[in-house]
Amino acid sequence: PHWAQVIRASFGPAVLVLDESCTDGLPDASGAKAPWRDRKTTYLVRLAEENPEALLVSACDKLANLRSIRHDVENHGAEVFTRFKAGQEGTLWYYQALLKIFIARDCPLALAIGRELTALGLLLEQENRG
């Protein structure tokens, strides 16, 4: 794909390998991806065995994403989950599953990810109480 050529040319083959290892699924020839839950489940299985560098890159990405989600929930409420294919329940399932892997693999960002998930959960509880 074109994006792979750009990454390889701009950053080299090692960065391309890291990028590909952190991707949950590429589109097929028609541009379609596998269903969300299937892609995420496959990614979780792969992440549990991924090399430490790819694990850390994934953790950085997931921590940044969680911070953005929490910020959006603080400012706009839980309706932000309508923009996610899996909604609130599926999104939280995915990040909790990721956290388990980061903890099991002794990832240095596991604690920060756990804190973000806890903070997000507290925000959602407050919103539900109204």
Disulfide bonds with the S-S distance in Angstrom:
none
